[in-house]
Amino acid sequence: RVAKVLDRKVEKLENSRVEVTKKEKKVTFKLPEPPRSGDVPMTVEHVAVRYGSLEVLKDVNFITRRGDRIVIVGRNGAGKSSMLRCLAGTQRAQTGVVRFGANVKVGYFAQENEQLDFDKTVLANLENATVETEVQRRSLLGAFGLKGSAAHQMPGTLSGGERAKLALAILASSEANLLLLDEPTNNLDPASVEALGEMMRQWKGTIVAVSHERGFVEALEPTHAVLLPEEFFDLWSDDYMDLIEQR
């Protein structure tokens, strides 16, 4: 009988240990307070994009106000990433113009990691950042889960999630006050997705985002939506949330 009692105690202890090891560590990301921009950070006028004879965007128009949270909504192929590339200046529109207001600094998270320099180490990717010393850069990388020897790896050797975290670390060091985010949750684990959403919820700058991750969009607390391919700019409604997960 004593042996059975001890066996049960050992079993309970082992089960409790399993629960502890399975419990995920709390992940926290943080962006610095953004410098104040003008009242109208960005104006988009008559933007059109074509690939050969394929017209992806015909006539997109909208205005951002400081602190807006704008989500671009549409199925795959509707032109969401093309729209963000035009806003970021990495793709040229056939017609139209994107104007930036006073004291605006843009930070861009590209879905395919185009903002990373694959010929430089992880640490060297932060050389042009506002973080001055190597110790500070390492600390910033560590805050986004890139610790120890990861600093000396090349981005091409990182996992998709690690590359996403490097891109987020670059954003955190950029002092941007207008963020353009193209599917930033892709490749991130659930704990990091939650941390990213909380970070963006607390941040006080202006955001234009594309995401199919419902929880992340909810955390953004959107103010407006740009619907594609309809090219309709509207106040945010929770009715649009049903379109977020469509692909």
N, C-alpha and C positions, 0 to 999 in steps of 0.2 A: 504493500500500500504506500509506504514512504517513497519507494522507487517511482511509483506511478505519479505521485504528487510532484516529485522532483522533475520527472520527465515533462509534466505539464508546464511547470515553471520555466524550464529550459525552452520549451516550444513557444511559450508566450514571449520570452525574451528575444528569441530569434525572430519572431514575427514583428516585434517592435523595432528591431534593428533593420529589418527589411523596409518597414515603413519610413524610417529615417533616411535610409539610403535612397529610396525612391523619391523622396521629397525634393523638389527642385529648389535650388538656391534662388533667392530674390535677385532679379536683374534690374538695375536702375541705369538709365541714360539721362544725360542732362545737356541742354543747350544754354549757352550764356545769354544774358539779357541782350536783345538786339538794339543797336543804335536806332534812334527815332528817324523814320523816313518822313517824306512829305505826306500830305493827306491822301494823295492819289498816287500810289506807288507805280501803277502800270495801266496803260490804256492800249487796247487792241482794236485796230481799225481795219476792216475789210481784208483780213488775212485769207489768202487762198494758197493751197498747195496741190501740185500735180506731180505725178510720176509718169512721164510720157503722156499717154492719152488718158490715164486714170486720174480723175479729179477727186482727191481725198477730202480737201476742205475748199469750200466755195466762197464763203463770205462771213467770216467769224468776227464778231464785235462784242467787246465787253470792257468794263472799267472795274478796277479794284480800288477799294478804299483801305486805308491802313487798318490792319487787324482782321481783314476778311479771311475766311476759310472757304476756298472755292474748290469744288470737286468736279472734274471732267468725267462725265458719265456716258458710256456707250459700249456696244459690243466690240470684240476684237476686230480690227480692220476698219474701224470707224474714223481713225485719224487722231486718237488721243495722244499717242507718243509723238506723232508728227507735230501736233499742236504744241506740246511742251518743248520739243527741240527748237521750234520757231521762237518761242518765248525766251529760251535760253541762249539763242543766237548761234546754235550749232548747226542749224539748217535754215536755208534761205527760203522765204516764201516767194511765190511767183508774183503775187501782188499783195498790197497792204503794208501796214507798218505796226511795229510794237514800240510804244514810247514809254520811257521810264521817268518817274517824277524825281523830285529833289531828294538827295541823300539816300538813294536806293542802291543797295548792294545785293546782287543776286547769288543765291546758292542753288546748285542744280544736282539732283540725284538722278543719274541716268540708269534706266532699267538694265542696260547691257554693260554697265561699268565703264562707259567711255571716258568718264572724268578721271579715271585712274591712269597712272603712267606705269605700264607693265615692264618698262626698262629700268625702273628704279625699285629699290627695296621698299617695304612697307613704311619704314621710318623716313626714308627719303621722300616719300610721297607727301610728307608734311613739311618739307623744307620751306615752301612758300607760304606757310600758314603764319598766322599772327602769334603762334606759340614759339617763343624765341629759342629756348635752350633744349638740348637733347633730353635732359631729365624731364622737362615739362611735356615734350612730345611723347616720351615713353609713358608718362603718367596718363596722358590723354588716350593713348592707344589702349592702355590697361583698363581705363574706365569703360571702354567699348569691347572688352573681352579679348584684346590682342596683347598678350603678355609674354614676357621672356623672349625666347628665341624667335617668336613670330615677327618681331620688329625687323629682323634681318632677312626674312623671307622675301621672295619676289611675289607680287600679287597673283601671278599665274599659278603658283603652287598652293594658294589658299583655297579653301572650300568656298562655295557660293555664299554661304552665310558670313564667312570671315571677310570676304571682299565687300559685302554689304556693310559690315561694321566698319571697315576701313573708310568707305565712302561717307558714312555717318560721322566718323571722327574728323574727316576733312571738312565736312559741313560745320561741325562744332567749332572748328578753329578758324572759320572764314569771316566771322563777324557779319554774316549776311542778315538782312532784315526782310528779304523776300525769298522764300523757298519754293522751288519747283521740284516736285517729287513724283517720279515715274515708277510706280509699283515698288515702293521702298521696302515692303514686307516680304517680297519674294526671297526665298532661301533662308529666311530667319526662322529660328525655332519659336514655339509658342510663347515662351517667357520673354524673349527678345521683342516679339511683335507687341506684346502687352506693354513692355517698357518703352518702346518707340511711340506707341499711341499716347501713353501718359506724358512722355517728354513733349510731344507736339501739342497736347492739350494745354500744358502749362506755359508753353512758349508764347510770347506776346507779339511776334511779327506777323507778316502776311504769308499765306500759304495757298499755292495752287497745286492740286494733287490729282494723280490717277491711282486708283487702287481697287482691287476686287475683294479686299479683305474687309468684311463688314464691321468687325470689331474695331479695326483701325479707323475706319471712316466715322464710326460713332464717337470715338475718342476725339477726333478732330473738331466735333461740334460744328459742322459746316454752316456757312451763312448763305452760300449761293451754289448753283449748279450750272455747268455748261453741258448741254445735251448734244451729243453727236450721234448720227450725222445730221440731226435736225438743225444744229447750229443755233440753239435757243438758249439764252441766258436768263436764269430765273432765280428767284429767292428759293432757298432750300426748303424742301418738304420731305417728311419722312416717307412719303410715297416713292421718292426716288431711291430709297434704300433697297427696294426690291430689285432695282436694276443693277445694283453694285456687283452682285455675284454672277450676273450673266456674262457669258464669254462668247 
